[in-house]
Amino acid sequence: MAEPLKDKDRFFTTHSLNTMMSVLSNYYRKLDIEKFKTLIYDSEWKNRELKEKMHHVTECMHKVLPDSFDESVEILLKAAPEIHKIKGWECMTLPDYIEIYGQKFWDKSMSALTEFTKFGSSEFGIRPFLINEPEKTTAFLERLTNDENEEVRRFASEGCRPRHPWAMALPAFKKDPSLILPILEKLKNDESLYVRRSVANNLNDISKDNPAIVLTIAEQWYGKNENTDWLVKHACRTLLKIGNRRALELFGFGNTNNLEVSDFQLDKESITLGEKMTFTYCLNVKTEEDTKVRLEYGIYYMKAKGEQRRKVWKISEKSYQPGSHIIVKNHKFVDRTTRKHYEGEHCVSIIVNGEEKDKLELMLKI
């Protein structure tokens, strides 16, 4: 999802907006398309980021739809299936409309968000309602866990993620996620992987503020069936990356007393942005039987203010026989929408079952 959200020119094109206006005019004959266009294409239009464009289009739409919230929502409900066919973020203006203008109309808003999520997720639009009326709104989401539509069931989980990466945070739920847990409990065995993945992502959010709660849930759910085993593992990914011992032991990764790293080498001491670096090391398994091992490596990236920050990358999870094993791994240093590199000293580290075993310096040139 990160890439499309960063691509501000991919959506809300002239063609897609013209299509959207045409669809709306089919259900609201009084729609002033020329006024709509004038409002949208103001002096700041080209400079807006994607979500800013979405909010702007929503606000412009509000100015050309009826003054009555109920009347406007009915028009949008009728238009939603056709706006969805545009296959872009244009359909996200519908739940956005509820988020901005529906706070005084809770019942109508919940009904509309439930319908809109079938065409473009309402996970953003629900969040102000969760902040303003947490008990009432989470009870509503819990009822949606029984809906026949998987988009609606996913909305029940995705909408209440405490740390959703692209939506406003839910501070009260970060502090105390207890209102969320009944929703996740009801969805943990959902027939849809799409829904179960959302449950895992919600738990992963919770783990960043309340690790003990997630670990207790993980221990209760793990080992029951293949679906919940996958869910629990995905939910614990942050805990595993930071080397949480309780999480590691749940999945069979024990202490590292009999696991050693030797002959750690980088193929170069200095690298230029865009180049690939290769490292090798020897994993020594000093046991009498096969041992389950989680291998990772960390890159200590230089940041803009001159400090280093580590990001962990997984190499493998498998059983290793007693003896020595040569590990070879490549890593390419390239800028991405989610990561900008800065010149200076970096470090590469080897992590075994959550424990950092060795670390070497690497100079990055831009």
Secondary structure, DSSP 4 states (H G I P E B T S, - for coil): -HHHHH-TTTSS-HHHHHHHHHHHHHH-TT--HHHHHHHHS-TTGGG--HHHHHHHHHHHHHHHS-S-HHHHHHHHHHHHHHHHTT-SGGGGHHHHHHHHH-TT-HHHHHHHHHHHTTTS--TTTTHHHHHHSHHHHHHHHHHHTT-S-HHHHHHHHHTT-TT-TTS---HHHHH--TTTHHHHHHHTT-S-HHHHHHHHHHHHHHHTT-HHHHHHHHHHHTTS-HHHHHHHHHHTHHHHHTT-HHHHHHTT----TTEEEEEEEES-SEEETT-EEEEEEEEEE-SSS-EEEEEEEEEEEE-TTS-EEEEEEEEEEEEE-SEEEEEEEEEE---BTTB---SEEEEEEEEETTEEEEEEEEEEE-
